[in-house]
Amino acid sequence: MNLLPKTLVSVDLHDHLVQFVELSTFGKKVRLESYNRMPLHGGLIEDGEIKNAAELKSVLSTLFASANPKAAKLKDLVLILPTKLSFIHIFKLPANLSEKDLQQLLPIEAENIIPFSMEDVYWDFTVLEKAKKGAKESIQLVLFAAIQKKAADSYAELFASLGVTPVLFGVQPEALIYALSNQLDATKNNFIIELGALSTNYLFAKGKIIRKYFSSNEGIDSFFHELAEKFHASHDELLAGWEKNKNKPEFAEALQSFIERQYKQARIILAENLDPEMKTVDCIYLTGEFSNLPRFYEHAKTTFSGYNVFVGDPKATLLVDDKKFSSNLEKKGGIVPYSIYFTNPIGLALRAFESLKSGVNLLPDALKAHFLYKRFSFLMGALSVLMLMLSFVSTALLLILQQELHYERATLEIEKAGIENTLYGVRYQEVQAALTEFNTEVSALTKIDQSLISVPMTLETLLALVPRGITMTSIDFTDSKLTLVLNGIARNRSELVALQDSLRASDLVKEVNLPLSSFDESDQISFSAEIVLDFSHLPFYASSASIE
């Protein structure tokens, strides 16, 4: 997250609805500032493509101006692209490929999966996960996304006409992960089902890392078309009045059939797409702007009875007043929160707060260049301000140093006069101090001389205590611990006992350590005796007197 306060407007729009949230950073927290959603009648957007830019601009202006609880401030804007316009694929590629290698390879690989020339699309990628050294499978997962240039340009022009320049065109998988980041258990294997207007999306995540992503072409819009045909009603009227009418008994059968189709597809995807890194799924999260269908959660609990099933609530990532973040429509109760309508815009805003440098951004090249120029201009402005501040600080420091030098010079001149007046007295004191220091050093050297012991005399005295029946093989002396280790061979036990008694009787020896195992043999006994010397009885070096 950014350390400096920042505000973003995040928009999600498709053929039938447009919704947005305005979020701001508050320390490490994110606060909801405003939100709104409005239905779009037919003819404004079709299959994700803008058909009537002028009227859509008017709708967006109303959307932002009539937001709850206050009008949105359009400064930085991010947009989640309609799923029908974006092409998304996760590649499994060798882990040793660098970012530069991927930049060259992905356009070639992508032409096999998208129905357009790479020259006609804006594309981007991000590395989701890279195998660690020593892993069984040395691969990296790369999220690739593309959009037709004419579609992306049309959305950029639409928002430019509102006086705002987008900074991010994002995609569904990243928005879903960020929206539910506070709910996803990093130690679990997770499966997200997002029910949208034009598609139902399925995402596998190992913890919070995207592993696989699938998108079907059947969203709630297909259900509304079924109802419109069955009851001879207007599609747009059904959509606009859905919140009030969704619990009507006549819709129940068709609704149950639609939900069962989505969960059947989810079960197939679950059964066929687990990889070695995800041998099973622990948790299933239900989210999306239409996951509040009647009994949608209850059906999931029955269908996925062997799994932990949760409602994916993006509000868990925000600082928000629940009373303010609620529907203006009549509330029917239930466990699905109103905030699920805004799963994608909330997730995309959180992803933008995290970083605009990483992740997928399908912004047109011209806008990316403009955005980089703005950032460069901001950095240059900040650098100029910093240089100006440094100039002020350095000038102030120079003035302070000049005053200090003037004061020190005056002080030194006073001290010089005092020294000249007391020169002879001071010289006498210096000579006396030097003589005292010399006498102290002589005394210290005398004490050191008296504290040294004579190692040769010590060894000679100790070796004289060794009986004739013992042959010494080595002597180890540790002066810091005053320990002596005698290694040798005793002719028999009696000789070894005699050695032990002789050493213990000596004034030079404080302690004798001779292991009992040394007496196991009867003759030709190999032994190692550790002797701790008594410093007070050791012979001193040369002919010094005893220590004072």
C-alpha positions as CSV (number, residue, x, y, z in Angstrom):
1,M,0.0,0.0,0.0
2,N,1.0,3.6,-0.5
3,L,2.4,5.4,2.5
4,L,0.9,8.8,1.2
5,P,-2.9,9.2,1.2
6,K,-4.4,8.4,-2.1
7,T,-7.9,8.2,-3.6
8,L,-9.1,6.1,-6.5
9,V,-12.4,5.7,-8.3
10,S,-12.8,2.1,-9.5
11,V,-15.4,1.4,-12.2
12,D,-17.1,-1.9,-13.3
13,L,-19.4,-1.7,-16.3
14,H,-20.9,-4.1,-18.9
15,D,-23.9,-4.4,-21.1
16,H,-26.5,-3.9,-18.4
17,L,-25.0,-2.3,-15.3
18,V,-22.4,0.2,-14.3
19,Q,-21.1,0.5,-10.7
20,F,-18.2,2.1,-8.9
21,V,-16.6,2.6,-5.6
22,E,-14.4,5.5,-4.4
23,L,-11.7,4.3,-2.0
24,S,-9.0,6.1,-0.2
25,T,-6.0,4.9,1.8
26,F,-5.9,5.6,5.5
27,G,-2.5,4.5,6.8
28,K,-2.5,0.8,6.1
29,K,-6.3,0.8,5.9
30,V,-8.6,1.5,3.0
31,R,-11.7,3.6,3.5
32,L,-14.9,3.6,1.4
33,E,-15.7,7.2,0.4
34,S,-18.6,6.8,-2.0
35,Y,-20.3,4.2,-4.2
36,N,-23.2,3.9,-6.7
37,R,-24.7,1.6,-9.3
38,M,-27.1,2.1,-12.1
39,P,-28.7,-0.2,-14.8
40,L,-27.9,0.5,-18.5
41,H,-30.7,0.1,-21.0
42,G,-30.0,-1.7,-24.3
43,G,-28.0,0.1,-27.0
44,L,-25.4,1.7,-24.8
45,I,-23.0,-1.2,-24.6
46,E,-23.3,-4.5,-26.6
47,D,-21.0,-7.4,-25.9
48,G,-18.7,-5.0,-24.0
49,E,-18.3,-2.6,-27.0
50,I,-19.5,1.0,-26.6
51,K,-22.3,1.8,-29.0
52,N,-23.6,5.1,-27.8
53,A,-20.7,7.1,-26.2
54,A,-22.6,10.4,-25.8
55,E,-25.5,8.9,-23.8
56,L,-23.1,6.6,-21.8
57,K,-21.1,9.7,-20.8
58,S,-24.3,11.3,-19.5
59,V,-25.2,8.2,-17.5
60,L,-21.7,8.1,-16.0
61,S,-21.8,11.8,-15.1
62,T,-25.1,11.1,-13.2
63,L,-23.6,8.0,-11.6
64,F,-20.7,9.9,-10.1
65,A,-22.7,13.0,-9.2
66,S,-25.5,11.1,-7.4
67,A,-23.1,8.7,-5.5
68,N,-23.7,7.7,-1.8
69,P,-23.1,9.3,0.6
70,K,-21.5,12.1,-1.5
71,A,-20.4,12.8,-5.1
72,A,-17.3,11.1,-6.3
73,K,-14.1,13.1,-6.9
74,L,-12.7,12.1,-10.3
75,K,-8.9,12.2,-10.1
76,D,-7.3,8.8,-10.6
77,L,-9.6,6.2,-12.1
78,V,-9.2,2.4,-12.7
79,L,-11.5,0.3,-14.8
80,I,-12.3,-3.5,-14.8
81,L,-12.7,-4.5,-18.4
82,P,-15.8,-6.4,-19.5
83,T,-15.1,-10.1,-19.6
84,K,-16.3,-10.4,-23.2
85,L,-13.6,-8.0,-24.4
86,S,-10.6,-9.4,-22.5
87,F,-8.7,-12.6,-23.3
88,I,-7.1,-14.2,-20.3
89,H,-4.8,-17.3,-20.1
90,I,-2.4,-18.7,-17.6
91,F,0.8,-20.1,-19.2
92,K,3.0,-22.8,-17.7
93,L,6.5,-21.9,-18.8
94,P,10.1,-22.9,-17.8
95,A,11.2,-21.2,-14.6
96,N,14.5,-20.1,-16.1
97,L,12.9,-17.7,-18.5
98,S,13.5,-14.1,-17.6
99,E,11.1,-11.2,-17.9
100,K,12.8,-10.2,-21.1
101,D,12.5,-13.8,-22.5
102,L,8.8,-13.8,-21.6
103,Q,8.3,-10.5,-23.4
104,Q,9.6,-12.1,-26.6
105,L,7.9,-15.5,-26.2
106,L,4.4,-14.6,-25.0
107,P,3.3,-12.9,-28.3
108,I,4.2,-16.0,-30.2
109,E,2.4,-18.3,-27.7
110,A,-0.6,-16.0,-27.4
111,E,-1.4,-16.0,-31.1
112,N,-2.4,-19.7,-30.7
113,I,-5.2,-18.8,-28.2
114,I,-6.6,-15.4,-29.3
115,P,-8.5,-14.8,-32.5
116,F,-6.6,-11.6,-33.3
117,S,-3.2,-10.5,-34.5
118,M,-1.0,-9.3,-31.7
119,E,-0.6,-6.0,-33.6
120,D,-4.3,-5.4,-33.0
121,V,-4.3,-5.9,-29.2
122,Y,-2.9,-4.3,-26.1
123,W,-1.4,-7.1,-23.9
124,D,0.4,-7.5,-20.7
125,F,1.5,-10.2,-18.3
126,T,2.6,-10.9,-14.7
127,V,4.4,-13.8,-13.1
128,L,2.1,-15.4,-10.6
129,E,4.5,-18.0,-9.1
130,K,8.0,-19.3,-9.9
131,A,9.3,-22.7,-8.8
132,K,11.9,-22.5,-6.1
133,K,15.4,-24.1,-6.7
134,G,15.3,-27.8,-6.3
135,A,11.5,-28.1,-7.0
136,K,10.3,-31.2,-8.8
137,E,8.8,-29.2,-11.6
138,S,10.8,-26.2,-12.6
139,I,8.1,-24.0,-14.0
140,Q,6.5,-20.5,-13.6
141,L,2.9,-19.5,-13.9
142,V,2.4,-16.5,-16.1
143,L,-1.0,-14.6,-16.3
144,F,-1.4,-13.2,-19.8
145,A,-4.2,-10.8,-20.8
146,A,-5.1,-8.9,-24.0
147,I,-7.8,-6.6,-25.3
148,Q,-8.5,-5.3,-28.8
149,K,-7.0,-1.9,-29.3
150,K,-10.1,-0.3,-30.6
151,A,-12.1,-1.4,-27.6
152,A,-9.6,-0.2,-25.1
153,D,-9.2,3.1,-26.9
154,S,-12.9,3.7,-26.9
155,Y,-13.1,3.4,-23.1
156,A,-10.1,5.6,-22.7
157,E,-11.8,8.3,-24.9
158,L,-15.0,7.9,-23.0
159,F,-13.4,8.7,-19.6
160,A,-11.2,11.4,-21.2
161,S,-14.5,13.1,-22.2
162,L,-15.4,13.2,-18.5
163,G,-12.1,15.0,-17.8
164,V,-10.3,12.0,-16.2
165,T,-7.4,9.9,-17.4
166,P,-7.5,6.2,-16.4
167,V,-4.3,4.8,-14.8
168,L,-5.3,1.1,-14.9
169,F,-7.3,-1.2,-17.1
170,G,-7.5,-4.4,-15.0
171,V,-8.7,-8.0,-15.4
172,Q,-11.0,-10.3,-13.4
173,P,-8.6,-12.7,-11.8
174,E,-6.5,-10.1,-10.1
175,A,-9.6,-8.2,-9.0
176,L,-11.1,-11.3,-7.4
177,I,-7.9,-12.2,-5.5
178,Y,-7.5,-8.7,-4.1
179,A,-11.2,-8.3,-3.2
180,L,-11.2,-11.4,-1.0
181,S,-7.6,-11.1,0.2
182,N,-8.7,-10.7,3.9
183,Q,-10.8,-13.8,3.7
184,L,-8.6,-16.2,1.8
185,D,-6.5,-18.5,4.1
186,A,-2.9,-18.4,2.9
187,T,-2.5,-22.0,4.0
188,K,-5.5,-23.4,2.2
189,N,-6.4,-24.3,-1.4
190,N,-9.3,-22.1,-2.5
191,F,-11.9,-22.1,-5.2
192,I,-13.8,-18.9,-6.1
193,I,-17.1,-18.9,-8.0
194,E,-18.1,-15.4,-9.2
195,L,-21.5,-15.0,-10.7
196,G,-21.6,-12.0,-13.0
197,A,-24.0,-10.5,-15.5
198,L,-22.5,-11.9,-18.7
199,S,-20.3,-14.7,-17.4
200,T,-19.6,-17.0,-14.5
201,N,-16.0,-17.1,-13.5
202,Y,-14.1,-19.8,-11.6
203,L,-10.7,-19.3,-10.0
204,F,-8.3,-21.7,-8.3
205,A,-5.9,-20.1,-5.7
206,K,-3.2,-21.8,-3.7
207,G,-3.5,-19.5,-0.7
208,K,-3.6,-16.1,-2.4
209,I,-1.7,-17.2,-5.5
210,I,-3.8,-17.6,-8.7
211,R,-3.3,-21.1,-10.1
212,K,-6.0,-21.4,-12.8
213,Y,-8.9,-19.3,-14.1
214,F,-11.9,-20.2,-16.2
215,S,-14.8,-18.1,-17.5
216,S,-18.1,-19.3,-19.0
217,N,-20.3,-17.3,-21.3
218,E,-23.4,-17.9,-19.1
219,G,-24.1,-15.2,-16.6
220,I,-27.3,-13.9,-15.0
221,D,-28.1,-12.2,-18.3
222,S,-28.9,-15.5,-19.9
223,F,-31.4,-16.2,-17.1
224,F,-33.1,-12.9,-17.7
225,H,-33.5,-13.7,-21.4
226,E,-35.1,-17.0,-20.4
227,L,-37.5,-15.2,-18.1
228,A,-38.3,-12.6,-20.7
229,E,-39.1,-15.2,-23.3
230,K,-41.1,-17.4,-20.8
231,F,-43.2,-14.5,-19.4
232,H,-43.2,-12.3,-22.5
233,A,-41.6,-9.5,-20.4
234,S,-39.0,-6.9,-21.2
235,H,-35.4,-7.9,-20.5
236,D,-34.5,-4.4,-19.2
237,E,-37.6,-4.2,-17.0
238,L,-36.8,-7.6,-15.4
239,L,-33.2,-6.5,-14.7
240,A,-34.2,-3.1,-13.3
241,G,-36.9,-4.7,-11.0
242,W,-35.0,-7.8,-10.0
243,E,-34.2,-6.8,-6.4
244,K,-37.9,-6.3,-5.7
245,N,-39.2,-9.3,-7.6
246,K,-36.5,-12.0,-7.3
247,N,-38.4,-13.9,-4.6
248,K,-41.6,-14.3,-6.7
249,P,-42.8,-17.9,-6.7
250,E,-43.2,-18.0,-10.5
251,F,-39.4,-17.4,-10.9
252,A,-38.4,-20.2,-8.5
253,E,-38.3,-23.1,-11.0
254,A,-36.3,-21.3,-13.7
255,L,-34.0,-19.8,-11.0
256,Q,-33.2,-23.2,-9.5
257,S,-32.5,-24.7,-12.9
258,F,-30.1,-21.8,-13.6
259,I,-28.2,-22.2,-10.3
260,E,-27.9,-26.0,-10.8
261,R,-26.3,-25.4,-14.2
262,Q,-23.7,-23.1,-12.7
263,Y,-22.9,-25.5,-9.9
264,K,-22.8,-28.5,-12.3
265,Q,-20.2,-26.6,-14.3
266,A,-18.3,-25.8,-11.1
267,R,-18.2,-29.5,-10.1
268,I,-16.8,-30.4,-13.6
269,I,-14.1,-27.8,-13.3
270,L,-13.3,-28.9,-9.8
271,A,-13.0,-32.5,-10.9
272,E,-10.9,-31.9,-14.0
273,N,-8.5,-29.1,-13.2
274,L,-6.7,-29.9,-9.9
275,D,-3.0,-29.9,-10.4
276,P,-0.2,-31.5,-8.3
277,E,0.2,-28.4,-6.3
278,M,-3.5,-28.4,-5.4
279,K,-4.5,-32.0,-4.8
280,T,-7.7,-30.9,-3.3
281,V,-9.8,-27.8,-2.5
282,D,-10.4,-26.8,1.1
283,C,-12.6,-23.7,0.8
284,I,-15.2,-22.5,-1.8
285,Y,-16.0,-18.8,-1.9
286,L,-19.2,-17.4,-3.6
287,T,-19.1,-13.9,-4.8
288,G,-20.1,-11.6,-7.7
289,E,-22.7,-9.0,-8.3
290,F,-25.5,-11.6,-8.6
291,S,-24.5,-14.1,-6.0
292,N,-27.4,-12.9,-3.9
293,L,-29.8,-15.0,-5.8
294,P,-32.4,-16.6,-3.6
295,R,-31.0,-19.8,-2.1
296,F,-27.7,-19.5,-4.0
297,Y,-25.7,-20.0,-0.9
298,E,-28.0,-22.8,0.5
299,H,-27.7,-24.7,-2.8
300,A,-23.9,-24.4,-2.6
301,K,-23.9,-25.9,0.9
302,T,-25.8,-28.9,-0.4
303,T,-24.0,-29.3,-3.7
304,F,-20.5,-28.9,-2.1
305,S,-21.2,-30.6,1.1
306,G,-17.7,-31.9,1.5
307,Y,-16.2,-28.4,1.4
308,N,-16.1,-25.3,3.6
309,V,-18.4,-22.8,1.7
310,F,-18.2,-19.1,2.4
311,V,-19.7,-15.9,1.0
312,G,-16.8,-13.8,-0.4
313,D,-17.4,-10.3,1.0
314,P,-15.1,-7.6,-0.3
315,K,-16.2,-5.3,2.5
316,A,-13.9,-7.3,4.8
317,T,-10.9,-5.4,3.4
318,L,-12.4,-1.9,4.0
319,L,-13.0,0.6,6.8
320,V,-16.7,1.2,6.2
321,D,-19.8,2.2,8.1
322,D,-22.3,-0.7,7.4
323,K,-25.2,1.7,7.7
324,K,-23.9,3.8,4.9
325,F,-22.9,0.9,2.7
326,S,-26.3,-0.7,2.0
327,S,-28.9,-0.9,-0.7
328,N,-31.6,1.8,-1.1
329,L,-33.9,-1.0,-2.2
330,E,-36.1,-2.9,0.1
331,K,-34.0,-5.4,2.1
332,K,-35.3,-9.0,2.2
333,G,-32.8,-10.2,4.7
334,G,-30.3,-13.1,4.1
335,I,-26.6,-13.7,4.6
336,V,-25.3,-12.3,1.3
337,P,-24.1,-8.7,1.9
338,Y,-24.9,-5.8,-0.4
339,S,-21.2,-5.3,-0.9
340,I,-20.9,-8.3,-3.2
341,Y,-22.2,-6.1,-6.0
342,F,-18.9,-4.3,-5.9
343,T,-16.5,-7.2,-5.7
344,N,-14.7,-6.4,-8.9
345,P,-14.3,-2.6,-8.5
346,I,-13.2,-3.0,-4.8
347,G,-10.7,-5.7,-5.8
348,L,-9.2,-3.6,-8.7
349,A,-8.8,-0.6,-6.5
350,L,-7.0,-2.6,-3.9
351,R,-4.7,-4.0,-6.6
352,A,-4.0,-0.4,-7.8
353,F,-3.2,0.7,-4.3
354,E,-0.8,-2.1,-4.0
355,S,1.2,-1.2,-7.1
356,L,0.7,0.2,-10.6
357,K,4.1,-1.1,-11.7
358,S,3.3,-4.8,-11.3
359,G,0.4,-7.0,-12.3
360,V,-1.6,-6.8,-15.6
361,N,-2.4,-3.3,-17.0
362,L,-4.2,-3.2,-20.4
363,L,-4.1,0.6,-20.6
364,P,-3.5,1.9,-24.1
365,D,0.2,2.6,-24.9
366,A,-0.4,6.3,-25.2
367,L,-2.0,6.5,-21.7
368,K,0.8,4.4,-20.3
369,A,3.3,6.9,-21.7
370,H,1.2,9.8,-20.4
371,F,1.0,8.1,-17.0
372,L,4.8,7.6,-16.9
373,Y,5.3,11.2,-17.9
374,K,3.0,12.4,-15.1
375,R,5.0,10.3,-12.6
376,F,8.3,11.6,-14.0
377,S,7.0,15.2,-13.7
378,F,5.8,14.6,-10.2
379,L,9.2,13.1,-9.3
380,M,11.0,16.0,-10.9
381,G,8.8,18.5,-9.0
382,A,9.3,16.6,-5.7
383,L,13.1,16.6,-6.4
384,S,13.0,20.4,-7.1
385,V,11.2,21.0,-3.8
386,L,13.7,18.8,-2.0
387,M,16.6,20.7,-3.6
388,L,15.1,24.0,-2.5
389,M,14.6,22.7,1.0
390,L,18.2,21.4,1.1
391,S,19.4,24.9,0.0
392,F,17.5,26.6,2.8
393,V,18.8,24.0,5.3
394,S,22.4,24.3,4.1
395,T,22.3,28.2,4.2
396,A,21.0,28.0,7.8
397,L,23.7,25.6,8.8
398,L,26.4,27.8,7.3
399,L,25.1,30.8,9.3
400,I,25.1,28.7,12.5
401,L,28.6,27.4,11.8
402,Q,29.8,30.9,11.2
403,Q,28.5,32.1,14.5
404,E,30.0,29.1,16.3
405,L,33.4,29.7,14.7
406,H,33.3,33.4,15.7
407,Y,32.5,32.4,19.3
408,E,35.2,29.7,19.4
409,R,37.8,32.2,18.1
410,A,37.0,34.7,20.8
411,T,37.1,31.9,23.4
412,L,40.5,30.7,22.1
413,E,42.0,34.2,22.3
414,I,40.9,34.5,25.9
415,E,42.4,31.1,26.7
416,K,45.7,32.1,24.9
417,A,46.1,35.2,27.1
418,G,45.5,33.1,30.3
419,I,48.1,30.5,29.1
420,E,50.7,33.1,28.5
421,N,50.2,34.5,32.1
422,T,50.6,31.1,33.7
423,L,53.2,29.5,31.4
424,Y,55.9,28.8,34.0
425,G,53.5,27.5,36.6
426,V,51.9,25.2,34.0
427,R,55.3,23.9,32.8
428,Y,56.2,22.9,36.4
429,Q,53.0,21.0,36.7
430,E,53.6,19.2,33.4
431,V,57.1,18.0,34.6
432,Q,55.7,16.8,37.9
433,A,52.9,14.9,36.2
434,A,55.4,13.3,33.8
435,L,57.6,12.1,36.7
436,T,54.5,10.7,38.5
437,E,53.5,8.8,35.4
438,F,57.0,7.4,35.0
439,N,57.1,6.2,38.6
440,T,53.7,4.6,38.1
441,E,54.9,2.7,35.0
442,V,58.0,1.4,36.9
443,S,55.8,0.2,39.7
444,A,53.5,-1.6,37.3
445,L,56.4,-3.3,35.5
446,T,57.8,-4.5,38.8
447,K,54.4,-6.0,39.8
448,I,54.2,-7.7,36.4
449,D,57.7,-9.1,36.8
450,Q,56.8,-10.4,40.2
451,S,53.6,-12.0,38.8
452,L,55.3,-14.2,36.2
453,I,56.0,-17.8,36.9
454,S,58.8,-19.9,35.6
455,V,57.3,-22.6,33.4
456,P,60.6,-24.6,33.0
457,M,61.1,-24.7,36.8
458,T,57.5,-25.8,37.3
459,L,57.8,-28.6,34.7
460,E,61.2,-29.7,36.2
461,T,59.7,-29.8,39.7
462,L,56.7,-31.8,38.6
463,L,58.6,-34.3,36.4
464,A,60.8,-35.0,39.4
465,L,57.7,-36.4,41.1
466,V,57.2,-39.0,38.4
467,P,58.2,-42.5,39.5
468,R,60.8,-44.4,37.6
469,G,58.3,-47.0,36.4
470,I,56.4,-44.4,34.3
471,T,57.3,-43.2,30.9
472,M,56.0,-39.8,29.8
473,T,54.9,-39.5,26.2
474,S,53.6,-35.8,26.1
475,I,52.8,-32.8,28.2
476,D,50.1,-30.2,27.4
477,F,50.2,-27.0,29.3
478,T,47.4,-24.4,29.3
479,D,48.7,-21.2,30.9
480,S,45.4,-19.3,31.0
481,K,43.8,-22.1,33.1
482,L,47.0,-23.2,34.8
483,T,46.3,-26.8,33.8
484,L,48.9,-29.5,32.9
485,V,48.0,-32.7,31.1
486,L,50.5,-35.6,31.5
487,N,50.2,-38.4,29.0
488,G,52.3,-41.5,29.5
489,I,52.6,-45.3,30.2
490,A,52.8,-46.8,33.7
491,R,54.6,-50.1,34.1
492,N,51.9,-51.3,36.5
493,R,49.1,-50.1,38.8
494,S,51.3,-49.5,41.8
495,E,53.5,-47.1,39.7
496,L,50.3,-45.2,38.6
497,V,49.0,-45.0,42.2
498,A,52.5,-43.8,43.3
499,L,52.3,-41.0,40.7
500,Q,48.8,-40.0,41.8
501,D,49.9,-39.8,45.5
502,S,53.1,-38.0,44.7
503,L,51.3,-35.3,42.7
504,R,48.6,-34.8,45.3
505,A,51.3,-34.4,48.0
506,S,53.0,-31.6,46.1
507,D,52.4,-28.0,47.1
508,L,52.4,-27.0,43.4
509,V,49.3,-29.1,42.7
510,K,45.9,-28.0,43.7
511,E,44.0,-30.9,42.0
512,V,44.7,-34.2,40.2
513,N,42.2,-35.7,37.8
514,L,43.1,-39.3,36.9
515,P,40.1,-41.3,35.4
516,L,39.2,-44.6,37.1
517,S,39.4,-46.2,33.7
518,S,43.2,-45.7,33.8
519,F,43.4,-48.5,36.5
520,D,41.6,-51.1,34.3
521,E,44.8,-52.7,33.1
522,S,47.4,-54.4,35.4
523,D,50.5,-53.5,33.5
524,Q,51.7,-51.2,30.6
525,I,48.9,-48.8,31.5
526,S,48.3,-45.9,29.2
527,F,47.0,-42.9,31.1
528,S,46.2,-39.2,30.9
529,A,46.3,-37.1,34.1
530,E,45.0,-33.6,34.3
531,I,46.7,-31.4,36.9
532,V,45.4,-28.0,38.2
533,L,48.3,-26.0,39.5
534,D,48.3,-23.8,42.6
535,F,49.5,-20.4,41.5
536,S,50.5,-19.3,44.9
537,H,53.2,-22.1,45.2
538,L,54.6,-21.9,41.7
539,P,58.2,-20.7,41.3
540,F,58.4,-17.2,40.0
541,Y,60.3,-16.0,37.0
542,A,64.0,-15.1,37.4
543,S,65.0,-13.9,40.9
544,S,62.1,-11.5,41.7
545,A,60.8,-11.1,45.2
546,S,57.4,-12.4,46.2
547,I,54.3,-10.5,45.1
548,E,53.4,-7.6,47.2
